[in-house]
Amino acid sequence: VDKILNVFCQHGASTSILVDAHPHIGTDKLPRVIENMRNTIIQCGGEVHFETRMDALLIEKDEIKGIETNTGKTFLGPVILATGHSARDVYRWLAANNVEIEAKGIAVGVRLEHPATLIDQIQYHNRNGRGKYLPAAEYSFVNQVDGRGVYSFCMCPGGFVVPAASGPEQIVVNGMSPSNRGSRWSNSGMVVELRPEDLEQFTIDNLQFTIAMQHDSAANCQLSTANSPLSMMHFQEYLEYLCWQQGNMKQTAPAQRIVDFTKKKLSYDLPETSYAPGLVSSPLHFWMPSFIAERLSKGFQLFGKYSRGLLTNEATMIGVETRTSAPVRITRDKETLQHVRIKGLFPCGEGAGYAGGIVSAGIDGERCAEAAKAFLG
């Protein structure tokens, strides 16, 4: 962990991340840090190819030979496959070409947004909030509800709720905080643990309809079964498409006041929000799958008992948060980190199902680089 944090500092992140209990670079500063990392790679002899998409892996006799790209150019050699968790075109290619992957548990839910002053008052137990010198307050909640975890995720004090869709006909929300954490709002993902077997109780016809609407292909629908390796990804797509419909088929996000949600009431109006495209009042308790909505509702009521004031109609639930982690795991050997069958293919990081954030993905990236070096001799 210290190694990864030092690499960030060497490329422009504040050295405070080396000592803070909850290190935070700041979404406003991160792009320059990444640019500096890219320049270091280039200075060390690496290459970066913009507007270049991997379209296919080149595999011969269970060994990777390289990749084909949309530019027509082919790159040869072993491959570290580190796509990030939203590269659904890659997951579809792997499934269609019999490269072993498996469905992985994820967590789905909403972004919960409060006024930052309210969270400060609750967490600092002071009606005046944080005062002049204290930082914007954070919180962390977790509980078991009906056999599944319900918890806060990626808490952003003094931050913003932002659109994060990666394709058409989707609404996905996420959170970000600038380095000064100075906005008037604080938000967090509030999500429910979901396992592949949970989809057995869900109507697969709903998934098939949604995938057909999105991709206009019956072939994709055939993969939408509860025991398919892409079942969790298709469920993500289902929720995001449903959310897009509820948001008037644009990026205005469906939302509901939290107390109204627990009481199964439509919100007459909505509080002011940091979500720039805007909100539309929607009965999330009605259209979200019951095994998610009911657990969220019970979780909110429990969290409200732990933290007086958290359960208030000043708080807004914004749908949907679905990209907490990869919906698949690309299976690999524990020792060599190569794919279980294909030599020279190193599934890596969050997109391969082996990390859950910036630092853990960085650690896995270093491990895969070392494994590729050993493979090359």
C-alpha positions as CSV (number, residue, x, y, z in Angstrom):
1,V,0.0,0.0,0.0
2,D,2.8,2.4,0.9
3,K,4.5,1.7,-2.4
4,I,1.4,2.6,-4.4
5,L,0.7,5.8,-2.4
6,N,4.3,6.9,-2.9
7,V,4.0,6.4,-6.6
8,F,1.0,8.8,-6.5
9,C,3.0,11.3,-4.5
10,Q,5.9,11.1,-6.9
11,H,3.5,12.1,-9.7
12,G,1.8,15.1,-8.0
13,A,-0.5,13.8,-5.3
14,S,-0.3,15.5,-1.9
15,T,2.0,13.8,0.6
16,S,-0.9,14.0,3.1
17,I,-2.1,10.7,1.6
18,L,0.9,9.0,3.2
19,V,-0.4,9.8,6.7
20,D,-4.1,10.3,6.5
21,A,-6.3,7.5,7.8
22,H,-8.6,7.9,4.7
23,P,-6.3,9.1,1.9
24,H,-7.9,11.3,-0.6
25,I,-6.3,12.7,-3.8
26,G,-9.2,14.7,-5.1
27,T,-11.0,14.2,-8.4
28,D,-9.9,17.6,-9.5
29,K,-6.2,16.7,-9.0
30,L,-6.3,13.1,-10.3
31,P,-6.2,13.8,-14.0
32,R,-2.9,15.7,-13.8
33,V,-1.5,12.8,-11.7
34,I,-2.5,10.3,-14.3
35,E,-1.0,12.5,-17.1
36,N,2.3,12.6,-15.2
37,M,2.2,8.8,-14.8
38,R,1.6,8.5,-18.6
39,N,4.6,10.7,-19.3
40,T,6.8,8.6,-17.0
41,I,5.8,5.4,-18.9
42,I,6.6,7.1,-22.2
43,Q,10.0,8.4,-20.9
44,C,10.8,4.8,-19.8
45,G,10.1,3.5,-23.4
46,G,6.4,2.6,-23.1
47,E,3.9,3.6,-25.7
48,V,0.3,5.0,-25.4
49,H,-2.1,4.6,-28.2
50,F,-5.1,6.9,-28.1
51,E,-8.4,6.2,-30.1
52,T,-7.3,2.6,-30.3
53,R,-9.7,-0.1,-29.1
54,M,-8.8,-3.8,-28.6
55,D,-11.3,-5.7,-30.7
56,A,-10.0,-9.3,-30.3
57,L,-7.4,-11.4,-28.6
58,L,-5.2,-13.5,-30.8
59,I,-5.2,-17.0,-29.3
60,E,-3.5,-20.1,-30.9
61,K,-3.4,-23.5,-29.2
62,D,-4.3,-22.0,-25.8
63,E,-1.6,-19.4,-25.9
64,I,-2.0,-15.6,-26.4
65,K,-0.2,-14.2,-29.4
66,G,-1.4,-10.6,-29.2
67,I,-4.4,-8.4,-29.9
68,E,-6.2,-6.9,-32.9
69,T,-7.4,-3.3,-32.8
70,N,-10.0,-1.2,-34.5
71,T,-7.3,0.7,-36.3
72,G,-6.2,-2.5,-38.2
73,K,-3.0,-2.6,-36.3
74,T,-1.9,-5.8,-34.5
75,F,0.2,-5.9,-31.4
76,L,2.0,-9.1,-30.6
77,G,3.2,-10.5,-27.2
78,P,1.7,-11.5,-23.8
79,V,-1.3,-9.4,-22.7
80,I,-2.1,-7.8,-19.4
81,L,-5.9,-7.4,-19.6
82,A,-6.7,-4.5,-17.3
83,T,-9.8,-2.9,-18.8
84,G,-11.7,-1.6,-15.8
85,H,-15.1,-2.9,-14.7
86,S,-17.3,-1.3,-17.4
87,A,-15.6,-2.8,-20.5
88,R,-18.7,-4.8,-21.4
89,D,-17.7,-5.3,-25.0
90,V,-14.6,-7.2,-23.7
91,Y,-16.7,-9.4,-21.4
92,R,-19.1,-10.2,-24.3
93,W,-16.1,-11.1,-26.5
94,L,-14.6,-13.4,-23.9
95,A,-17.9,-15.2,-23.3
96,A,-18.6,-15.6,-27.1
97,N,-15.1,-17.0,-27.6
98,N,-15.1,-19.5,-24.8
99,V,-12.5,-17.7,-22.7
100,E,-13.3,-18.9,-19.1
101,I,-15.0,-16.2,-17.0
102,E,-17.5,-16.5,-14.2
103,A,-20.3,-14.4,-12.7
104,K,-19.2,-12.5,-9.6
105,G,-21.1,-10.9,-6.7
106,I,-21.6,-7.2,-7.0
107,A,-23.5,-4.6,-5.0
108,V,-26.2,-2.3,-6.4
109,G,-28.4,0.5,-5.0
110,V,-28.5,4.3,-5.0
111,R,-26.5,7.4,-4.3
112,L,-27.7,9.0,-1.0
113,E,-27.2,12.8,-0.8
114,H,-27.5,15.0,2.3
115,P,-26.6,18.6,2.9
116,A,-23.0,18.6,4.1
117,T,-23.9,20.8,7.1
118,L,-26.3,18.1,8.3
119,I,-23.7,15.3,8.1
120,D,-21.3,17.6,9.9
121,Q,-23.8,18.2,12.7
122,I,-24.6,14.5,13.0
123,Q,-21.0,13.2,12.9
124,Y,-19.4,15.9,15.1
125,H,-22.4,15.9,17.5
126,N,-22.5,19.7,17.3
127,R,-25.4,21.9,16.1
128,N,-22.8,24.3,14.7
129,G,-21.3,21.6,12.5
130,R,-17.6,21.3,11.8
131,G,-16.6,24.8,12.5
132,K,-13.6,26.5,10.9
133,Y,-10.8,23.9,11.2
134,L,-12.4,20.5,11.0
135,P,-12.7,18.6,7.7
136,A,-16.1,17.7,6.1
137,A,-17.4,14.8,8.1
138,E,-17.5,11.2,6.7
139,Y,-19.6,8.2,7.7
140,S,-19.5,4.5,7.2
141,F,-22.5,2.1,7.8
142,V,-22.8,-1.6,7.3
143,N,-25.4,-4.2,8.5
144,Q,-26.8,-7.6,7.5
145,V,-30.4,-7.5,6.2
146,D,-32.2,-10.7,5.3
147,G,-28.9,-12.5,4.8
148,R,-27.2,-9.9,2.6
149,G,-24.9,-6.9,3.4
150,V,-26.3,-3.4,3.1
151,Y,-23.7,-0.8,3.4
152,S,-22.4,2.7,2.5
153,F,-19.8,2.8,-0.3
154,C,-17.4,5.4,-1.6
155,M,-18.5,8.2,0.7
156,C,-17.8,11.7,-0.8
157,P,-18.0,14.5,1.9
158,G,-18.3,17.9,0.4
159,G,-18.7,16.3,-3.0
160,F,-21.0,15.9,-6.0
161,V,-23.2,13.2,-7.6
162,V,-22.2,12.8,-11.2
163,P,-23.5,10.8,-14.2
164,A,-21.3,7.8,-15.0
165,A,-23.0,5.9,-17.9
166,S,-20.7,4.2,-20.4
167,G,-23.2,3.7,-23.2
168,P,-26.6,4.8,-24.6
169,E,-29.9,4.3,-22.8
170,Q,-28.3,4.0,-19.3
171,I,-28.4,6.1,-16.2
172,V,-25.7,5.3,-13.7
173,V,-24.6,7.6,-10.9
174,N,-21.4,7.9,-9.0
175,G,-19.8,10.3,-6.5
176,M,-16.7,12.5,-6.5
177,S,-15.1,14.9,-4.1
178,P,-12.7,17.8,-5.0
179,S,-9.5,18.0,-3.0
180,N,-11.0,20.8,-0.7
181,R,-14.2,18.8,-0.2
182,G,-16.0,22.2,-0.3
183,S,-19.4,21.6,-1.9
184,R,-22.7,22.1,0.0
185,W,-23.5,18.4,-0.2
186,S,-22.2,15.0,0.9
187,N,-23.1,11.8,-0.7
188,S,-22.4,8.0,-0.5
189,G,-23.4,4.9,-2.4
190,M,-25.9,2.9,-0.4
191,V,-25.9,-0.6,-1.8
192,V,-27.1,-4.1,-1.3
193,E,-24.9,-7.2,-1.7
194,L,-26.0,-9.3,-4.6
195,R,-24.8,-12.8,-5.5
196,P,-25.3,-14.7,-8.7
197,E,-27.7,-17.2,-7.1
198,D,-30.0,-14.2,-6.2
199,L,-31.0,-13.8,-9.8
200,E,-32.7,-17.2,-9.7
201,Q,-35.7,-15.5,-8.0
202,F,-35.7,-12.7,-10.6
203,T,-37.7,-13.0,-13.8
204,I,-35.2,-13.7,-16.6
205,D,-37.7,-12.5,-19.1
206,N,-37.1,-9.0,-17.9
207,L,-33.4,-9.3,-18.6
208,Q,-34.0,-10.8,-22.0
209,F,-36.4,-7.9,-22.9
210,T,-33.9,-5.3,-21.8
211,I,-30.9,-6.8,-23.6
212,A,-32.9,-7.1,-26.8
213,M,-33.9,-3.5,-26.5
214,Q,-30.3,-2.4,-26.0
215,H,-28.6,-4.6,-28.5
216,D,-31.3,-5.7,-31.0
217,S,-29.8,-9.1,-31.0
218,A,-31.5,-12.4,-30.0
219,A,-28.0,-13.9,-29.6
220,N,-27.3,-11.6,-26.6
221,C,-30.6,-12.6,-25.1
222,Q,-29.7,-16.3,-25.0
223,L,-26.9,-15.5,-22.5
224,S,-29.4,-14.0,-20.1
225,T,-29.9,-17.0,-17.8
226,A,-29.4,-17.1,-14.1
227,N,-26.3,-19.3,-14.4
228,S,-24.7,-17.5,-17.3
229,P,-21.2,-15.9,-16.7
230,L,-22.8,-12.6,-17.9
231,S,-25.9,-12.8,-15.7
232,M,-24.7,-10.1,-13.3
233,M,-23.7,-7.8,-16.1
234,H,-27.1,-8.2,-17.7
235,F,-28.8,-7.4,-14.4
236,Q,-26.7,-4.2,-14.2
237,E,-27.9,-3.3,-17.7
238,Y,-31.5,-4.1,-16.8
239,L,-31.4,-1.7,-13.8
240,E,-29.6,1.1,-15.8
241,Y,-32.1,0.8,-18.7
242,L,-35.0,0.9,-16.3
243,C,-33.5,3.9,-14.6
244,W,-33.1,5.6,-17.9
245,Q,-36.8,5.1,-18.7
246,Q,-37.8,6.5,-15.3
247,G,-35.5,9.5,-15.9
248,N,-37.6,10.5,-19.0
249,M,-35.1,8.8,-21.3
250,K,-32.4,11.4,-20.8
251,Q,-29.8,11.9,-18.1
252,T,-32.2,13.4,-15.5
253,A,-32.0,10.8,-12.7
254,P,-35.0,9.3,-10.9
255,A,-34.9,10.3,-7.2
256,Q,-36.9,10.0,-4.0
257,R,-36.7,11.5,-0.5
258,I,-35.4,8.8,1.9
259,V,-38.2,8.8,4.4
260,D,-40.8,8.7,1.6
261,F,-38.9,5.6,0.2
262,T,-39.2,3.8,3.6
263,K,-42.9,4.7,3.8
264,K,-43.5,3.8,0.1
265,K,-44.7,7.2,-0.8
266,L,-43.9,9.2,-4.0
267,S,-42.0,12.4,-3.1
268,Y,-44.1,15.5,-3.9
269,D,-40.9,17.5,-4.5
270,L,-37.2,17.0,-4.2
271,P,-34.4,19.0,-2.4
272,E,-31.8,21.0,-4.2
273,T,-29.1,18.6,-5.6
274,S,-25.5,18.6,-6.8
275,Y,-26.5,16.3,-9.7
276,A,-26.1,18.7,-12.7
277,P,-28.4,17.0,-15.2
278,G,-31.3,17.3,-12.7
279,L,-33.7,15.0,-10.9
280,V,-37.2,13.7,-11.5
281,S,-39.4,12.4,-8.7
282,S,-39.9,8.7,-9.0
283,P,-41.2,5.8,-6.9
284,L,-37.9,3.9,-6.5
285,H,-39.6,1.6,-3.9
286,F,-42.0,0.5,-6.7
287,W,-39.9,-0.1,-9.7
288,M,-36.6,-1.3,-8.2
289,P,-36.5,-5.1,-7.7
290,S,-38.1,-6.0,-4.3
291,F,-35.0,-7.9,-3.1
292,I,-33.0,-4.7,-3.4
293,A,-35.6,-2.1,-2.4
294,E,-36.8,-3.9,0.7
295,R,-33.3,-4.5,2.0
296,L,-32.4,-0.9,1.3
297,S,-35.4,0.3,3.2
298,K,-34.6,-1.9,6.3
299,G,-31.0,-0.8,6.1
300,F,-31.9,2.9,6.1
301,Q,-34.1,2.4,9.1
302,L,-31.3,0.6,11.0
303,F,-28.8,3.3,10.1
304,G,-31.2,6.0,11.3
305,K,-31.2,4.4,14.7
306,Y,-27.4,4.3,14.9
307,S,-27.1,7.9,13.6
308,R,-29.9,10.2,14.7
309,G,-30.8,12.6,11.9
310,L,-29.5,10.5,9.0
311,L,-33.0,9.3,8.2
312,T,-34.6,12.5,7.1
313,N,-36.5,13.8,4.1
314,E,-33.7,16.4,3.6
315,A,-31.8,13.4,2.1
316,T,-32.3,12.3,-1.5
317,M,-31.9,8.8,-3.0
318,I,-30.7,9.1,-6.6
319,G,-30.8,6.0,-8.9
320,V,-28.9,3.9,-9.7
321,E,-25.5,2.9,-8.4
322,T,-24.5,-0.3,-10.2
323,R,-20.8,0.0,-10.9
324,T,-19.4,-0.8,-7.5
325,S,-17.2,-3.7,-8.9
326,A,-16.9,-5.9,-11.9
327,P,-19.8,-8.3,-12.6
328,V,-17.5,-11.0,-13.8
329,R,-14.2,-12.6,-12.7
330,I,-11.7,-13.7,-15.4
331,T,-10.4,-16.9,-13.9
332,R,-6.6,-17.1,-13.4
333,D,-4.0,-19.3,-11.7
334,K,-3.2,-18.1,-8.2
335,E,0.6,-18.6,-8.6
336,T,1.4,-17.4,-12.1
337,L,-1.5,-15.0,-12.4
338,Q,-2.1,-16.2,-15.9
339,H,-5.5,-17.2,-17.2
340,V,-6.4,-20.8,-16.1
341,R,-6.1,-22.0,-19.7
342,I,-4.5,-19.4,-21.9
343,K,-0.8,-18.9,-21.4
344,G,0.5,-15.4,-21.5
345,L,-2.9,-13.8,-20.7
346,F,-2.8,-11.9,-17.4
347,P,-6.3,-10.8,-16.2
348,C,-5.6,-7.8,-14.0
349,G,-7.2,-5.4,-11.6
350,E,-10.7,-4.3,-11.0
351,G,-12.0,-5.2,-14.5
352,A,-10.8,-8.8,-14.1
353,G,-12.5,-9.1,-10.7
354,Y,-9.3,-9.0,-8.5
355,A,-9.4,-5.5,-7.0
356,G,-11.9,-3.1,-5.5
357,G,-10.5,0.4,-5.8
358,I,-7.5,2.5,-6.8
359,V,-4.9,1.1,-4.4
360,S,-5.8,-2.6,-4.6
361,A,-5.9,-2.2,-8.4
362,G,-2.4,-0.6,-8.3
363,I,-1.1,-3.5,-6.2
364,D,-2.6,-6.1,-8.5
365,G,-1.1,-4.2,-11.5
366,E,2.4,-4.4,-10.0
367,R,1.9,-8.1,-9.3
368,C,0.8,-8.8,-12.9
369,A,3.7,-6.8,-14.3
370,E,6.1,-8.9,-12.2
371,A,4.3,-12.1,-13.4
372,A,4.6,-11.0,-17.1
373,K,8.3,-10.3,-16.5
374,A,8.8,-13.9,-15.2
375,F,6.8,-15.3,-18.1
376,L,9.1,-13.5,-20.6
377,G,12.1,-14.8,-18.7
